[in-house]
Amino acid sequence: MITKTNAPIKKFGSIRGLKTVIAFIFSILISSNTMNAQTTRVPASLGREEYVEVENNVNLHITDLGEGKTVVLIHGWPLSDAMYEYQYQDLVQKGFRVVGITLRGFGKSDMPYGKYDYDVYADDIKVVLDKLHIEDATLGGFSMGGAIAIHYVAKYDAAHISKLALFGAAAPVWTKRADYPYGFSKDDVNGLIQLSMTDRPQLLENFGKIFGATETALPIGLGNWLGGINLEASPYATTQSLIALRESDLRSELPQIKIATAIFHGVKDKICEFALAEQMHKGIKNSYIVRFENSGHGLFLEELEKFNTELVNFIEK
């Protein structure tokens, strides 16, 4: 005769079977609690955009770090926003928000077939600043990025920004004219364009040799790091941007810049000679020059501490 107390044991076969069932139920409860914990976690990120669509099927890579006054940085040819690694960390540490924009055709941004010129780049920057709701920012641009920053300010009447910083800018004109004896000759640039289409690694190696004040101004590691960033660029965009550098003349746009402007320039710059800084200063009324006596084109690395300090001083003025 089976008593009531033994019925459950008999039903599950044994005490061991009952323990198995209990363990199974317990595991389900634990799993459920774990899932609930995962779905209710507090997000680690602040939800900022890493890519911004500027037109159909064209997304630009964005670095968006820190809190406080905003600094927007535009890279040079043929780099990407990654070039500002040692500015990003310093600016965030000092209480700023910094937004780096990689132009189409470079770095991690999309590389569509189409136009690559200062107009397109300025339009893209405007879309990014619109979508990120940036206001009262300092806009900084290096080399070709400096020329694009000038064009952006002139074209959009300094929309979203209140200050302009130019770093070794390839402006107001990068190539010689009959009335402008500075920069590379158009024949020289034509040679660069041809090399871009036939031996891009050699082109980049040649530029690397004249990037600093001397061939050994930058440590080998930093030189290799920059070279790796350069190779990420679209070959087509690399060539088309050289054409834009050859053809663009921003002299008529300089007087349109009314906002405070700082011109950082290496005295020993072989890619954008120091005379370009003097020409920009003459054309931009509310501007001043910061001379980097020991730098070539790579002033943001060659005199890193001075560069970062002067940039912060300008932002805070």
Stockholm file with secondary structure:
# STOCKHOLM 1.0

chainA/1-317         MITKTNAPIKKFGSIRGLKTVIAFIFSILISSNTMNAQTTRVPASLGREEYVEVENNVNLHITDLGEGKTVVLIHGWPLSDAMYEYQYQDLVQKGFRVVGITLRGFGKSDMPYGKYDYDVYADDIKVVLDKLHIEDATLGGFSMGGAIAIHYVAKYDAAHISKLALFGAAAPVWTKRADYPYGFSKDDVNGLIQLSMTDRPQLLENFGKIFGATETALPIGLGNWLGGINLEASPYATTQSLIALRESDLRSELPQIKIATAIFHGVKDKICEFALAEQMHKGIKNSYIVRFENSGHGLFLEELEKFNTELVNFIEK
#=GR chainA/1-317 SS CCCGGGHHHHHHSSHHHHHHHHHHHHHHHHHHHHHHHHHTCCCSSCCCCSEEEEETTEEEEEEEECSSSEEEEECCTTCCGGGGHHHHHHHHHTTCEEEEECCTTSTTSCCCSSCCSHHHHHHHHHHHHHHTTCCSEEEEEETHHHHHHHHHHHHHTTTTEEEEEEESCCCSBSBCBTTBCCSBCHHHHHHHHHHHHHCHHHHHHHHHHTTSSSTTSSCHHHHHHHHHHHHTSCHHHHHHHHHHHHHCBCGGGGGGCCSEEEEEEETTCSSSCHHHHHHHHHHCTTEEEEEETTCSSCHHHHTHHHHHHHHHHHHHC
#=GC SS_cons         CCCGGGHHHHHHSSHHHHHHHHHHHHHHHHHHHHHHHHHTCCCSSCCCCSEEEEETTEEEEEEEECSSSEEEEECCTTCCGGGGHHHHHHHHHTTCEEEEECCTTSTTSCCCSSCCSHHHHHHHHHHHHHHTTCCSEEEEEETHHHHHHHHHHHHHTTTTEEEEEEESCCCSBSBCBTTBCCSBCHHHHHHHHHHHHHCHHHHHHHHHHTTSSSTTSSCHHHHHHHHHHHHTSCHHHHHHHHHHHHHCBCGGGGGGCCSEEEEEEETTCSSSCHHHHHHHHHHCTTEEEEEETTCSSCHHHHTHHHHHHHHHHHHHC
//
